[in-house]
Amino acid sequence: MVNNSNLVPTAPDRAIRMPEVIQLTGMSRTSIYEAIKSGTFPKGFLIGKRARGWMLSTVMNWLQEKAEAHYE
């Protein structure tokens, strides 16, 4: 098992938009929406008529789960 404590944010939780999700995950916009559609990525929430957001903690937890699954 790998120690992923450095993946957990130390700043207060906040909503993030797609550009930051892309930067954090290394995934493309298309890959993220395909993963949402298949149920393998958190769908986030609407923060406007056409704007979607994710809680930073949700994305970081998803990344940590992926990392832990990889090292099992």
KASUL-V727794 format. One record per residue. RES is the residue in three letters. BURIAL is 1 if it has 9 or more other C-alpha atoms within 8 Angstrom, else 0. Layout:
BEGIN
RES_BURIAL / RES_BURIAL
END
This chain:
BEGIN
MET_0 / VAL_0 / ASN_0 / ASN_1 / SER_0 / ASN_0 / LEU_0 / VAL_1 / PRO_1 / THR_0 / ALA_0 / PRO_0 / ASP_0 / ARG_0 / ALA_0 / ILE_1 / ARG_1 / MET_1 / PRO_0 / GLU_0 / VAL_1 / ILE_1 / GLN_0 / LEU_0 / THR_0 / GLY_0 / MET_0 / SER_0 / ARG_0 / THR_0 / SER_0 / ILE_1 / TYR_0 / GLU_0 / ALA_1 / ILE_1 / LYS_0 / SER_0 / GLY_0 / THR_0 / PHE_1 / PRO_1 / LYS_0 / GLY_0 / PHE_0 / LEU_1 / ILE_0 / GLY_0 / LYS_0 / ARG_0 / ALA_0 / ARG_1 / GLY_1 / TRP_1 / MET_1 / LEU_1 / SER_1 / THR_1 / VAL_1 / MET_1 / ASN_1 / TRP_1 / LEU_1 / GLN_1 / GLU_0 / LYS_0 / ALA_1 / GLU_1 / ALA_0 / HIS_0 / TYR_0 / GLU_0
END
